[in-house]
Amino acid sequence: MPWYNGNYPPSYKNQPVNLREKAVEIANALLEDGADEGVAIATGLKQARLFFKDKEKRDSDKESL
């Protein structure tokens, strides 16, 4: 079941908005590719966290230039 407009998995409930939105985007893409819902939820959250962790690192690297 794809998630949109505030309809998201309970495990995303207490996540920051930007992280939750990215996780939903990733999870929905995985569902479209035929992934199991549980796998899509877990992978979406994990990959969203990695995305923002890497983004913070890239941003801090730019500031140090």
Order of alpha helices (4+ residues) and beta strands (2+ residues): alpha-alpha
